[in-house]
Structures are given as C-alpha cells and as structure tokens.
C-alpha cells in the first residue's frame, strides 16, 4: 500500500532544507498493512459487508468452526488486495 506519511514518494516534506527518507516506509513509498489496519480504514457499511465474507471464508476453511484466536491471527496477517 502507498505510504500515508509521504504519499508514496518516499521523502519527507520537499519544501524544507532537511529533506530525507520517510521514517514510516524508509524511503520505499510503500508500507505493509495488516488486515486489522485495512479493516479499520473501511467505512461502516463496507466493514459489515467484508465481515460477512471473512466469517464465511473462515467457517468454510475450518469445517464451519471459527474462534477468537483465528480472528486475532487473521487481523495480524499482512493484508493482500
């Protein structure tokens, strides 16, 4: 995902004399985002829609069973579009 701190350019404020690499993405312009960060960025309606998909996928992959630990692990995983 594009770094929100530098806007994907990898540099700090271009209008100051102390231009340097962005501290969030280390100059790459990209950051890894967890599923939790991605989920929290969604509007409420999209969260509800995605939650239905996520829970159905977990149940299908685990014989209809899911628990708090599975959800916690999913939230910590890197998000892939």
C-alpha positions as CSV (number, residue, x, y, z in Angstrom):
1,X,0.0,0.0,0.0
2,X,1.1,3.6,-0.7
3,X,2.7,5.1,2.4
4,X,0.2,7.5,4.0
5,X,3.0,9.6,5.6
6,X,4.9,10.5,2.4
7,X,2.2,9.9,-0.1
8,X,4.2,7.2,-1.8
9,X,7.2,9.4,-2.8
10,X,9.5,8.1,0.0
11,X,10.7,11.5,1.1
12,X,9.8,13.8,3.9
13,X,8.5,17.4,3.3
14,X,10.0,18.5,0.0
15,X,9.8,22.2,1.0
16,X,12.3,22.1,3.9
17,X,16.0,22.1,3.7
18,X,16.3,18.8,5.7
19,X,14.7,16.5,3.1
20,X,15.2,12.9,4.0
21,X,13.8,9.5,3.7
22,X,10.3,8.9,5.1
23,X,10.6,7.3,8.6
24,X,7.4,5.2,8.1
25,X,8.3,3.5,4.8
26,X,12.1,4.0,5.0
27,X,12.1,5.7,1.6
28,X,10.3,3.0,-0.4
29,X,7.0,4.8,-0.7
30,X,5.2,1.5,0.2
31,X,4.2,0.0,3.6
32,X,2.9,-3.4,4.6
33,X,-0.6,-3.1,6.0
34,X,-2.2,-5.7,8.4
35,X,-5.7,-6.9,7.9
36,X,-6.7,-5.0,11.0
37,X,-5.3,-1.7,9.6
38,X,-7.1,-2.3,6.3
39,X,-10.4,-3.3,8.1
40,X,-10.3,-0.2,10.3
41,X,-9.9,2.0,7.3
42,X,-13.2,0.9,5.8
43,X,-16.5,2.8,6.2
44,X,-19.1,1.1,8.4
45,X,-21.2,-0.3,5.5
46,X,-18.1,-1.8,3.9
47,X,-16.9,-3.3,7.3
48,X,-20.3,-5.1,7.6
49,X,-20.0,-6.4,4.0
50,X,-16.4,-7.6,4.5
51,X,-17.1,-9.1,7.9
52,X,-19.7,-11.4,6.3
53,X,-17.2,-12.5,3.7
54,X,-14.4,-13.0,6.2
55,X,-16.5,-15.1,8.6
56,X,-17.9,-17.2,5.8
57,X,-14.4,-17.9,4.4
58,X,-13.2,-18.8,7.9
59,X,-16.1,-21.1,8.5
60,X,-15.7,-22.8,5.1
61,X,-11.9,-23.3,5.6
62,X,-12.4,-24.8,9.1
63,X,-15.4,-27.1,8.9
64,X,-17.9,-24.4,9.9
65,X,-15.9,-23.5,13.0
66,X,-14.1,-20.3,13.9
67,X,-13.0,-18.8,17.2
68,X,-11.4,-15.7,18.7
69,X,-7.9,-17.0,18.1
70,X,-8.5,-17.5,14.4
71,X,-9.9,-14.0,14.1
72,X,-7.0,-12.5,16.0
73,X,-4.4,-14.3,13.8
74,X,-6.3,-13.0,10.7
75,X,-6.2,-9.5,12.0
76,X,-2.4,-9.7,12.5
77,X,-1.7,-11.1,9.0
78,X,-0.4,-8.9,6.2
79,X,-3.3,-7.6,4.0
80,X,-3.4,-8.6,0.4
81,X,-5.7,-6.8,-2.1
